[in-house]
Amino acid sequence: MSRVGIIGSGHIGGTLARLLVDRGHEVAIANSRGPQTLEGLVAELGDRALAGTVEEVAELGEIIVVSTPLGAYDELPADALAGKTVIDTGNYYPGRDGQIPELDRDETTSSELLAGRLADATVVKAFNTMQSATLASQGRPDAPEEDRLVLFIAGDDAAAKRTVVELISELGFAAIDTGTLAAGGRRQQPDGAVYGAEMKPAQARAALAGGG
Ligand SMILES: NC(=O)c1ccc[n+]([C@@H]2O[C@H](COP(=O)([O-])OP(=O)(O)OC[C@H]3O[C@@H](n4cnc5c(N)ncnc54)[C@H](OP(=O)(O)O)[C@@H]3O)[C@@H](O)[C@H]2O)c1
């Protein structure tokens, strides 16, 4: 059991909060409007959930999920997140996030921007390729790995990735490592090889081997 801090309580953050509580984890949740707006969600989730400010949730979580639009990255409390594993569910959508020239020129990836902002945290990109409705409903903790849907992970730190693999496995999905934050992050982004596809491990490995 871990205490997971979730920054962003929308489609993905809210879904992960429900799944994690169901699997026995404690969650602390924040959004942009403040903890008072999360009373309903916390009541639904029960004793294992609480709401806080972004700063409080960053302090409380042993593992932190950032599930906000990219514009929020600059406001995250880097000091409170130092030393933590930060799971980035984010994707770059210029229509929502505004044009970000270094992403438009493919000089870097959105998760590397977050990692640069949180220099003392360890960022793993995960939960960004699957629709929230699929995430909410398709976990199969009792199924063999090869029969589960895949959630992809990218990152530069093996220990942090193992932590995320364990979480994904507990939620009933199969984790597949796409590589570093730079190379794997590109494979996982909206124009990448595995974005948005519902795949089991064999298909996912083939898609990645196919040059993604
Ligand atoms: N939707 C999907 O199926 C899906 C799938 C995979 C990945 N993603 C990606 O995951 C990220 C989140 O997507 P989503 O669909 O979950 O978004 P969403 O439903 O719009 O929720 C975004 C959440 O972020 C919060 N937020 C915004 N700015 C913030 C700030 N400065 N500080 C703290 N919280 C802030 C919002 O707070 P309020 O509630 O107060 O507005 C909201 O709770 C995006 O990058 C998205 O592309 C989405």
The ligand as a MOL file (V3000), in Angstrom:
LIG
                    3D

  0  0  0     0  0            999 V3000
M  V30 BEGIN CTAB
M  V30 COUNTS 48 52 0 0 0
M  V30 BEGIN ATOM
M  V30 1 N -9.0040 12.2220 -20.9280 0
M  V30 2 C -8.3200 11.1510 -21.2840 0
M  V30 3 O -8.9140 10.1030 -21.6390 0
M  V30 4 C -6.8230 11.1830 -21.2520 0
M  V30 5 C -6.1420 9.9700 -21.5300 0
M  V30 6 C -4.7610 9.9370 -21.3960 0
M  V30 7 C -4.0580 11.0810 -21.0720 0
M  V30 8 N -4.7330 12.2580 -20.8770 0 CHG=1
M  V30 9 C -3.9140 13.4360 -20.5470 0
M  V30 10 O -3.8530 13.5470 -19.1300 0
M  V30 11 C -3.8580 14.9460 -18.7670 0
M  V30 12 C -5.1240 15.2100 -17.9610 0
M  V30 13 O -6.2250 14.9270 -18.7980 0
M  V30 14 P -7.7160 14.8250 -18.2630 0
M  V30 15 O -8.5410 14.4260 -19.4150 0
M  V30 16 O -7.7640 14.0460 -16.9960 0 CHG=-1
M  V30 17 O -7.9920 16.3730 -17.9510 0
M  V30 18 P -9.2790 17.0420 -17.2690 0
M  V30 19 O -10.3800 16.0470 -17.1630 0
M  V30 20 O -9.5000 18.3150 -17.9790 0
M  V30 21 O -8.7420 17.3560 -15.7900 0
M  V30 22 C -7.6560 18.2120 -15.5960 0
M  V30 23 C -7.4630 18.3990 -14.1230 0
M  V30 24 O -6.3060 19.2220 -13.9280 0
M  V30 25 C -6.6160 20.1940 -12.9480 0
M  V30 26 N -5.7460 21.3490 -13.0930 0
M  V30 27 C -5.6430 22.2190 -14.1180 0
M  V30 28 N -4.7310 23.1640 -13.8510 0
M  V30 29 C -4.2550 22.9070 -12.6090 0
M  V30 30 C -3.3170 23.5200 -11.7670 0
M  V30 31 N -2.6620 24.6280 -12.1450 0
M  V30 32 N -3.0900 22.9640 -10.5570 0
M  V30 33 C -3.7470 21.8620 -10.1620 0
M  V30 34 N -4.6470 21.2170 -10.9180 0
M  V30 35 C -4.9020 21.7330 -12.1320 0
M  V30 36 C -8.0680 20.5310 -13.1870 0
M  V30 37 O -8.5660 21.1810 -12.0440 0
M  V30 38 P -10.1220 21.6190 -11.9450 0
M  V30 39 O -10.8920 20.3400 -11.7670 0
M  V30 40 O -10.1490 22.4980 -10.7280 0
M  V30 41 O -10.4430 22.3130 -13.2280 0
M  V30 42 C -8.6290 19.1310 -13.4340 0
M  V30 43 O -8.9450 18.4940 -12.2010 0
M  V30 44 C -3.8490 15.7260 -20.0890 0
M  V30 45 O -2.5230 16.0350 -20.4330 0
M  V30 46 C -4.4520 14.7360 -21.0730 0
M  V30 47 O -4.0320 15.0100 -22.3950 0
M  V30 48 C -6.0960 12.3270 -20.9380 0
M  V30 END ATOM
M  V30 BEGIN BOND
M  V30 1 1 1 2
M  V30 2 2 2 3
M  V30 3 1 2 4
M  V30 4 1 4 5
M  V30 5 2 4 48
M  V30 6 2 5 6
M  V30 7 1 6 7
M  V30 8 2 7 8
M  V30 9 1 8 9
M  V30 10 1 8 48
M  V30 11 1 9 10
M  V30 12 1 9 46
M  V30 13 1 10 11
M  V30 14 1 11 12
M  V30 15 1 11 44
M  V30 16 1 12 13
M  V30 17 1 13 14
M  V30 18 2 14 15
M  V30 19 1 14 16
M  V30 20 1 14 17
M  V30 21 1 17 18
M  V30 22 2 18 19
M  V30 23 1 18 20
M  V30 24 1 18 21
M  V30 25 1 21 22
M  V30 26 1 22 23
M  V30 27 1 23 24
M  V30 28 1 23 42
M  V30 29 1 24 25
M  V30 30 1 25 26
M  V30 31 1 25 36
M  V30 32 1 26 27
M  V30 33 1 26 35
M  V30 34 2 27 28
M  V30 35 1 28 29
M  V30 36 1 29 30
M  V30 37 2 29 35
M  V30 38 1 30 31
M  V30 39 2 30 32
M  V30 40 1 32 33
M  V30 41 2 33 34
M  V30 42 1 34 35
M  V30 43 1 36 37
M  V30 44 1 36 42
M  V30 45 1 37 38
M  V30 46 2 38 39
M  V30 47 1 38 40
M  V30 48 1 38 41
M  V30 49 1 42 43
M  V30 50 1 44 45
M  V30 51 1 44 46
M  V30 52 1 46 47
M  V30 END BOND
M  V30 END CTAB
M  END
